[in-house]
């Protein structure tokens, strides 16, 4: 017997899927953020060293 899903059931499934995806990929997002901060700090240090040479 087939029956259709209600809008509230679909919205609940979508919300659950998004929350699960964020939970699973959170470590990857955190690592990316840390890497970007490190690169920015290195770039600022390099620029400061270049300015001192001038």
Phi and psi in degrees as GROMACS dihedral restraints (atoms count N, CA, C in turn):
[ dihedral_restraints ]
;  ai    aj    ak    al  type     phi  dphi    fc
    3     4     5     6     1   -99.4    20    10
    4     5     6     7     1   140.7    20    10
    6     7     8     9     1  -140.5    20    10
    7     8     9    10     1   155.8    20    10
    9    10    11    12     1   -85.5    20    10
   10    11    12    13     1   154.2    20    10
   12    13    14    15     1   -84.2    20    10
   13    14    15    16     1   146.2    20    10
   15    16    17    18     1   -81.4    20    10
   16    17    18    19     1   164.2    20    10
   18    19    20    21     1   -61.0    20    10
   19    20    21    22     1   -40.9    20    10
   21    22    23    24     1   -64.8    20    10
   22    23    24    25     1   -35.7    20    10
   24    25    26    27     1   -67.7    20    10
   25    26    27    28     1   -39.4    20    10
   27    28    29    30     1   -66.4    20    10
   28    29    30    31     1   -45.0    20    10
   30    31    32    33     1   -62.8    20    10
   31    32    33    34     1   -39.1    20    10
   33    34    35    36     1   -63.6    20    10
   34    35    36    37     1   -42.7    20    10
   36    37    38    39     1   -64.9    20    10
   37    38    39    40     1   -39.1    20    10
   39    40    41    42     1   -65.4    20    10
   40    41    42    43     1   -46.0    20    10
   42    43    44    45     1   -61.9    20    10
   43    44    45    46     1   -42.0    20    10
   45    46    47    48     1   -64.4    20    10
   46    47    48    49     1   -39.6    20    10
   48    49    50    51     1   -66.0    20    10
   49    50    51    52     1   -42.1    20    10
   51    52    53    54     1   -64.8    20    10
   52    53    54    55     1   -43.8    20    10
   54    55    56    57     1   -63.5    20    10
   55    56    57    58     1   -41.7    20    10
   57    58    59    60     1   -65.2    20    10
   58    59    60    61     1   -39.7    20    10
   60    61    62    63     1   -65.3    20    10
   61    62    63    64     1   -41.8    20    10
   63    64    65    66     1   -64.2    20    10
   64    65    66    67     1   -39.4    20    10
   66    67    68    69     1   -64.4    20    10
   67    68    69    70     1   -42.4    20    10
   69    70    71    72     1   -70.1    20    10
   70    71    72    73     1   -42.2    20    10
   72    73    74    75     1   -93.2    20    10
   73    74    75    76     1     2.5    20    10
   75    76    77    78     1   -56.4    20    10
   76    77    78    79     1   -44.6    20    10
   78    79    80    81     1   -60.6    20    10
   79    80    81    82     1   -33.7    20    10
   81    82    83    84     1   -68.6    20    10
   82    83    84    85     1   -42.4    20    10
   84    85    86    87     1   -62.8    20    10
   85    86    87    88     1   -41.6    20    10
   87    88    89    90     1   -65.1    20    10
   88    89    90    91     1   -42.5    20    10
   90    91    92    93     1   -63.5    20    10
   91    92    93    94     1   -41.2    20    10
   93    94    95    96     1   -61.8    20    10
   94    95    96    97     1   -43.0    20    10
   96    97    98    99     1   -63.2    20    10
   97    98    99   100     1   -43.8    20    10
   99   100   101   102     1   -63.4    20    10
  100   101   102   103     1   -42.4    20    10
  102   103   104   105     1   -62.9    20    10
  103   104   105   106     1   -40.6    20    10
  105   106   107   108     1   -65.1    20    10
  106   107   108   109     1   -39.3    20    10
  108   109   110   111     1   -65.0    20    10
  109   110   111   112     1   -41.9    20    10
  111   112   113   114     1   -63.3    20    10
  112   113   114   115     1   -43.5    20    10
  114   115   116   117     1   -64.2    20    10
  115   116   117   118     1   -38.9    20    10
  117   118   119   120     1   -65.2    20    10
  118   119   120   121     1   -41.1    20    10
  120   121   122   123     1   -64.5    20    10
  121   122   123   124     1   -41.7    20    10
  123   124   125   126     1   -63.7    20    10
  124   125   126   127     1   -40.3    20    10
  126   127   128   129     1   -64.9    20    10
  127   128   129   130     1   -42.3    20    10
  129   130   131   132     1   -64.4    20    10
  130   131   132   133     1   -40.2    20    10
  132   133   134   135     1   -63.7    20    10
  133   134   135   136     1   -41.0    20    10
  135   136   137   138     1   -65.0    20    10
  136   137   138   139     1   -42.4    20    10
  138   139   140   141     1   -66.0    20    10
  139   140   141   142     1   -38.3    20    10
  141   142   143   144     1   -66.3    20    10
  142   143   144   145     1   -39.8    20    10
  144   145   146   147     1   -65.1    20    10
  145   146   147   148     1   -38.3    20    10
  147   148   149   150     1   -66.0    20    10
  148   149   150   151     1   -38.3    20    10
  150   151   152   153     1   -67.7    20    10
  151   152   153   154     1   -35.8    20    10
  153   154   155   156     1   -67.1    20    10
  154   155   156   157     1   -33.8    20    10
  156   157   158   159     1   -67.2    20    10
  157   158   159   160     1   -31.4    20    10
